[in-house]
Amino acid sequence: TVANLLQQYFPIGDEAGFVPSRDVDSVVAATYSLQGLDVAAVIKGRFDAKKIQDAADKHTPMKSGGALVPSTYSGHAIYTLANIGFTVLTPSTVVAGTEAGMHRVLDRIHDGKHTRDITPWMLDTLATKGAAFALAADFATQPITSVAVGSLPLPWLKGMKAARLVGDFKDSGTEMAGSLTYDTEDDATAGAAGANQLTTIANVASLTGLVPRLQNLDIHTEKTSLQYKFSVDDSALRNLLQNIPALIKSQ
């Protein structure tokens, strides 16, 4: 699924010697918001820096129709197309993302700041044994006060300080589990009620084929933590992930 997303949205393809399903082993991405939303991702796999540079020098049209725009930052060649930038650090490592996100990564490399400075629980979540993918979000310094998806408010996320999600691909579908940590036990109880209500709405919406139906759902609270697990059909999840960029653009 991740390879399919990269195939669709990463700016280069076979014309630069890159095929996601063949060349990508793993992706670690992070996002933060200071002034706007910035993203940085580290992609591990196999990359041909010479073919990419040749494609940029010759203005070879990429699969999206445009050509790579080369530039330099902190001694690294950066290639930009369709608002996505990337740089080949080594034959097995690429850094990609927004301009500010990439610059932050390259600044840390330049300054020799290679240590991990995110909280241990986030690292533990990302390193969950047997997980094909994982997500960790930290709101401890600024707990959520309000959130909405489009015009749909989600008041039950009020007071959330942390979110965890891990998943794996099984023959029966994609299995996911995680937790939401709140400021108070009352917030966690409200969160469980809201999550159950949203599940009902999502399963009705699944009849349209736009979102996957949540199966084997289990939601319960433990003090300030909301614990959950569910499974979804792989094809339905793949369809949702592939449509996320279009949904974001429509907001």
C-alpha positions in Angstrom: 0.0 0.0 0.0 2.8 2.4 0.9 4.6 1.5 -2.4 1.4 2.2 -4.3 1.1 5.6 -2.7 4.8 6.4 -3.5 4.2 5.2 -7.1 1.3 7.6 -7.4 2.6 10.7 -5.6 6.4 10.6 -5.4 7.6 12.9 -8.3 10.0 10.4 -10.0 9.5 7.0 -11.5 11.2 4.6 -13.9 12.5 7.5 -16.1 14.9 8.3 -13.2 15.6 4.6 -12.4 13.1 4.4 -9.5 10.2 1.9 -9.1 8.7 2.0 -5.5 7.5 -1.6 -5.4 11.0 -2.7 -6.3 13.2 -0.1 -4.7 11.6 1.0 -1.4 12.2 -1.0 1.8 10.8 1.4 4.5 9.5 5.0 5.0 9.7 7.0 8.2 7.9 10.3 8.0 7.3 13.2 10.5 5.1 16.2 10.4 4.9 19.4 12.5 3.3 22.8 12.4 5.1 26.0 13.1 4.0 28.2 10.3 2.0 25.9 8.1 2.4 22.2 7.9 5.9 20.8 7.2 6.8 17.3 6.4 10.0 15.3 6.3 10.5 11.7 5.4 13.4 9.3 5.3 13.0 6.6 2.6 15.3 3.6 2.7 15.9 1.5 -0.4 17.8 1.7 -3.6 18.4 5.0 -5.5 20.5 5.8 -8.5 21.8 9.3 -7.9 23.4 9.5 -11.4 20.2 8.6 -13.2 18.3 11.2 -11.2 20.9 13.9 -11.9 21.0 13.0 -15.6 17.2 13.3 -15.7 17.4 16.7 -14.1 20.2 17.9 -16.4 18.3 16.7 -19.5 15.0 18.2 -18.3 13.5 14.7 -18.8 9.7 14.8 -18.2 8.7 12.9 -15.1 5.6 10.7 -14.9 3.7 13.7 -13.7 4.6 15.6 -16.8 7.0 18.1 -15.3 10.8 18.2 -15.1 12.9 18.1 -11.9 14.1 21.5 -10.8 17.6 21.1 -9.2 19.0 23.3 -6.5 21.6 23.0 -3.7 21.3 23.3 0.1 24.0 22.7 2.7 26.1 20.9 0.1 23.4 18.5 -1.1 21.7 18.4 -4.5 17.9 18.9 -4.0 15.3 18.1 -6.7 11.9 19.6 -6.6 8.7 18.8 -8.6 5.0 19.4 -7.8 5.9 20.9 -4.4 7.8 17.8 -3.3 11.5 18.0 -2.8 14.0 15.2 -2.2 17.7 14.6 -2.0 19.8 11.4 -2.3 22.0 11.2 0.8 23.4 7.7 -0.1 22.5 5.0 -2.6 20.2 3.6 0.1 18.8 6.8 1.7 16.6 9.6 0.4 15.2 12.5 2.4 12.0 14.0 1.0 9.4 16.5 2.1 8.5 20.2 2.1 11.3 22.7 1.7 11.3 23.6 5.4 11.1 20.0 6.5 14.0 19.0 4.3 16.1 21.9 5.3 15.7 21.0 9.0 16.9 17.5 8.3 19.9 18.7 6.3 20.7 21.3 9.0 20.9 18.6 11.6 23.1 16.5 9.4 25.4 19.5 8.8 25.6 20.3 12.5 26.3 16.6 13.4 23.0 16.3 15.4 22.4 12.6 14.8 20.9 11.8 18.1 17.2 11.0 18.5 15.5 13.6 20.7 11.8 12.6 20.5 10.2 11.0 23.5 11.0 7.3 24.2 7.4 6.1 23.9 7.2 7.4 20.3 10.4 5.4 19.5 8.9 2.3 21.2 5.7 2.7 19.1 7.6 3.0 15.8 9.8 -0.1 16.8 6.8 -2.3 17.7 7.7 -5.9 16.8 5.7 -7.4 14.0 4.1 -4.1 12.9 4.1 -3.3 9.2 3.4 0.4 10.0 3.2 2.6 13.0 2.1 6.1 13.9 2.9 8.2 17.0 1.7 11.7 17.7 2.7 13.9 20.7 0.5 16.8 21.8 1.8 16.9 25.4 3.1 20.5 25.1 -0.2 21.7 23.6 -3.1 19.3 24.2 -5.8 19.4 21.5 -8.6 22.0 22.3 -10.7 21.5 19.1 -10.5 19.6 15.9 -12.7 19.0 12.8 -12.5 17.0 9.6 -14.0 19.4 7.0 -17.2 20.6 8.5 -17.5 17.7 10.9 -16.4 18.7 14.5 -14.7 16.0 16.6 -15.2 17.4 20.2 -14.3 14.0 21.7 -10.6 14.6 20.8 -10.5 17.6 23.3 -7.8 17.1 25.8 -5.9 14.4 23.8 -2.1 14.5 24.6 -0.9 11.5 22.6 -1.9 9.0 19.9 -0.5 5.6 19.0 -1.4 3.3 16.1 0.3 0.1 14.9 -0.9 -2.2 12.1 -0.1 -5.3 10.3 -1.3 -7.0 7.1 -3.1 -10.4 7.6 -4.9 -12.7 5.3 -8.2 -11.6 6.8 -7.3 -7.9 6.2 -5.4 -5.1 7.9 -5.4 -5.3 11.7 -4.8 -2.1 13.7 -4.5 -1.3 17.4 -3.5 1.7 19.5 -4.4 4.2 22.1 -5.4 7.9 22.7 -4.1 9.4 25.9 -6.1 12.2 27.4 -5.6 14.9 30.0 -8.3 13.5 32.4 -10.3 10.3 32.9 -13.5 12.3 32.0 -11.9 13.3 28.7 -11.0 9.6 27.9 -14.6 8.6 28.7 -16.0 11.3 26.4 -13.4 10.2 23.8 -14.7 6.6 23.9 -18.3 7.7 23.5 -17.3 9.9 20.5 -15.2 7.2 18.9 -18.1 4.8 19.1 -20.4 7.4 17.5 -17.9 8.1 14.8 -17.6 4.4 14.1 -21.3 4.2 13.5 -21.1 7.1 11.0 -18.1 5.6 9.3 -19.8 2.2 8.8 -22.8 3.8 7.3 -20.5 5.8 5.0 -18.7 2.6 4.1 -21.8 1.7 2.0 -20.7 4.3 -0.5 -17.3 2.7 -0.9 -15.4 5.9 0.1 -14.3 4.6 3.5 -13.6 1.0 4.7 -15.9 -0.7 7.2 -14.4 -1.2 10.6 -14.6 -4.8 11.7 -14.0 -6.5 15.1 -14.0 -3.1 16.8 -13.1 -3.0 20.5 -13.0 0.3 22.4 -12.5 0.7 26.1 -10.8 3.1 28.6 -8.2 2.6 31.2 -8.0 5.7 33.4 -6.8 8.5 31.0 -6.2 6.2 28.1 -8.6 5.1 25.4 -7.6 1.7 23.9 -8.9 0.5 20.6 -8.4 -2.2 18.0 -10.1 -3.1 14.7 -9.6 -4.6 11.3 -10.4 -3.4 7.8 -10.5 -4.9 4.3 -7.2 -4.3 2.5 -8.8 -3.2 -0.8 -11.0 -0.7 1.0 -8.1 0.7 3.0 -6.0 1.0 -0.2 -8.8 2.9 -1.9 -9.0 5.3 1.1 -5.3 5.9 1.3 -5.0 6.6 -2.4 -7.8 9.2 -2.2 -6.5 11.1 0.9 -4.4 13.6 -1.2 -7.5 14.5 -3.3 -9.6 14.8 -0.1 -7.1 17.1 1.5 -6.9 19.3 -1.6 -10.7 19.7 -1.6 -10.7 21.1 1.9 
